[in-house]
Amino acid sequence: MSTEKTPSSASSSSSYVFCKGFNGLDKVLLRDARGSSAEVYLYGGHVTSWKNEHAEELLFLSSKAIFKPPKAIRGGIPICFPQFGSLGTLDQHGFARNRFWTIDDCPPPFPTNTLNKAFVDLILKPTEDDIKIWPHSFEFRLRVALGPGGDLMLTSRIRNTNIDGKPFSFTFAYHTYFSVSDIRQVLCLLVFSEVRVEGLETMDYLDNLQKKERFTEQGDALTFESEVDKVYLSTPTKIAILDHEKKRTFVLRKDGLPDAVVWNPWDKKAKAMSDFGDDEYKHMLCVEAAAIEKPITLKPGEEWKGRLELSTVPSSYCSGQLDPRRVLQGS
């Protein structure tokens, strides 16, 4: 059963369908006028689907994803807060991705224009158990929106609501899983299949596979032949993922998120994960807008905003290379 809701509040131009998903978990469906859509589970504030106007899925979601709390959902766009990685007593990548969010019917005004956009506002506040492991009071507001052209936009606003006068610091990432044709560089039937990332050339990165040692990226683009787990530092506001076989380019635009994570577990680690298919690593790539190297610190009453916009454009293939320059240099 589903119901359509239009909140009579600051988000009165929003409309969405509220319904049940896997294992009875609440979810929200967004759809724009041209037929693009997005699916957001209240568990984790988690975007699990983003489809274009041709109903083609653009995000990767594992066929073995476990929609059962407290396990985080494997795929889509998990939200990593208040930490990225594993530190101290907090869960891996923090707890926001395995908490129940609620619909925010009375959000403060968002500066973004909401004309002709389907969107939903969610909010997360700490439970008593959360405060025991991370002793801070906060309000985390998340807007998930579809633009008129089918672009997917996520805007996070985190406010320090401590009444004891104490600041807090956090790291953050939109752990986005993109669906790609084949991550490996392979020659099949005389057709060269390639997925590559443009926009991170010459950037410094921390290699999590080499004890977070710092390196500088070499070469014209990132291509993939084995496991990768890198945190790129002080990256451009625009990054492109090119998929030769699908003739599709994903464009990431980010604000307030200086870093970018690139991750693929490859075959051995894929087989070791119970919620990940053995061969599914071939068809996914995580490129994540993040704030990791320099934690964000908020004093009581202060608010941080981090925004991610995802879009797709057709790719061209010429002289043996995909041509992303017009994408990265364009609007």
Secondary structure, DSSP 4 states (H G I P E B T S, - for coil): -EEEE--SSTTTT--EEEEE-GGG-EEEEEE-TTS-EEEEETBTTEEEEEE-TT--B-B-B-TT---STTSPPSBSB-EEBS-SS--TTSPTTBSGGGSB-EE-SSPPPPSS--TT-EEEEEEE---HHHHHHS---EEEEEEEEE-TTS-EEEEEEEEE--SSS--EEEEEEE--EEE-S-SS-EEETTEEE-EEEES-TT-EEEEGGGTTEEEE--SSSB--SS-EEEEE-S--SEEEEEETTTTEEEEEEEES--EEEEEE-HHHHHHH-TTS-TTGGGGEEEEEEEEEEEEEEE-TT-EEEEEEEEEEEE--EETTEE--HHHHH--
